[in-house]
Amino acid sequence: MRILAIADEPSPKLWGERVKQELEGIDLILSAGDLPARYLSYLTCFTSAPIVYVRGNHDDHYAQVAPEGCLCAEDTVVQARGIRILGLGGSMRYRPDGKNMYSEKEMAARIRRLRFRLRMTGGFDILLTHAPIRGCGDQEDLCHLGFVCFQSLLTRHRPAVMIHGHVHQSYTTKFQRQRDFNGIPVINAYTSYIFDLPETPSRRAPNRVGEKMLRKASEF
């Protein structure tokens, strides 16, 4: 499966005359946040690939105008093209009034609330976040710190890949498109990046309740 990951800044290649050609062969589009809603809606006009998104720390406007024709994965497991995607958007809290900002404790609580759903769905294949993992592609300033609780989430469920945004290429001379967390590829989707979904060992299938959850989530 060929996946296009996007985040943080619209790609000139995808917001221009050649967008249809650029999207040829793409099976799934994953947005890791901080992109204009109209940009995601625009992409739906040129591809049949499902677009799944989470919110970034600058996406408060999604509450008024959400991306049309796209599927929000926030705090749930959605299914697209047979792939289970867990979404946890937002960044580390660096101001008290940030709607899409979370302390380490708050993010850990979001994950705990997903335990039942993850048991029912048999886990997930892709972790889609805005912020990175602590110590794996993040930075030392409060705004761009990663979350420690993502470490245990990945270790427990071992998805095929994690995708995040938030840390722009221009922020550091040590920018890496892909890192490794205990054998799991971790991809920074800044602007745009195309990759093929890695194979993973077979995992527990969803039970009857989980199947119903996934069917509801995958209705566009």
DAFEN-V722511 format. One record per residue. N is the residue number from 1. D_CENTER is the distance of its C-alpha to the mean C-alpha in Angstrom with 2 decimals. Layout:
n->{N/N}
d_center->{D_CENTER/D_CENTER}
//
This chain:
n->{1/2/3/4/5/6/7/8/9/10/11/12/13/14/15/16/17/18/19/20/21/22/23/24/25/26/27/28/29/30/31/32/33/34/35/36/37/38/39/40/41/42/43/44/45/46/47/48/49/50/51/52/53/54/55/56/57/58/59/60/61/62/63/64/65/66/67/68/69/70/71/72/73/74/75/76/77/78/79/80/81/82/83/84/85/86/87/88/89/90/91/92/93/94/95/96/97/98/99/100/101/102/103/104/105/106/107/108/109/110/111/112/113/114/115/116/117/118/119/120/121/122/123/124/125/126/127/128/129/130/131/132/133/134/135/136/137/138/139/140/141/142/143/144/145/146/147/148/149/150/151/152/153/154/155/156/157/158/159/160/161/162/163/164/165/166/167/168/169/170/171/172/173/174/175/176/177/178/179/180/181/182/183/184/185/186/187/188/189/190/191/192/193/194/195/196/197/198/199/200/201/202/203/204/205/206/207/208/209/210/211/212/213/214/215/216/217/218/219/220}
d_center->{16.38/15.42/11.85/11.25/8.25/8.99/8.93/11.83/14.77/15.71/17.04/20.80/20.74/18.51/20.28/23.73/26.36/24.83/21.48/22.66/23.80/20.64/18.64/21.24/20.23/16.49/15.57/11.95/9.84/6.06/5.85/4.27/7.46/11.21/12.28/15.33/15.17/18.04/16.28/13.72/16.80/18.82/16.74/17.33/21.01/20.98/19.04/19.07/15.62/13.35/10.67/7.73/6.11/5.65/8.59/9.63/13.04/14.87/13.68/16.52/17.98/15.50/17.80/20.64/19.26/15.94/14.79/17.32/16.78/13.01/11.39/9.74/7.87/8.87/11.02/11.48/11.13/11.26/12.91/12.92/15.48/16.19/12.86/11.55/7.89/7.54/5.59/7.00/7.04/10.19/12.28/15.46/18.23/20.66/22.61/23.78/22.98/19.28/17.66/14.06/15.34/16.04/18.55/18.04/20.07/18.12/14.73/16.77/18.27/15.07/14.47/18.18/18.10/15.82/18.43/20.37/17.59/16.42/20.10/20.61/17.76/18.63/15.37/12.15/11.51/7.88/6.07/2.29/3.99/6.21/9.14/10.24/12.55/16.08/18.18/15.72/14.98/15.50/18.73/21.65/21.77/20.64/18.10/16.19/16.79/14.12/14.25/16.79/15.71/12.58/15.42/17.16/14.20/13.60/17.38/18.10/15.85/15.41/12.60/12.94/10.19/7.51/5.30/5.69/8.07/10.99/13.68/15.42/17.67/20.65/20.21/21.53/23.83/22.01/18.73/17.36/14.86/14.52/15.64/16.57/16.25/19.07/18.68/14.90/13.47/11.04/10.00/10.00/8.91/11.59/13.31/12.72/12.86/13.97/14.17/15.51/13.84/15.95/18.23/18.11/21.09/21.61/20.41/21.87/21.69/20.90/24.13/25.64/23.94/20.51/21.28/22.16/18.96/16.92/19.40/19.13/15.37/15.65/18.37/17.68}
//
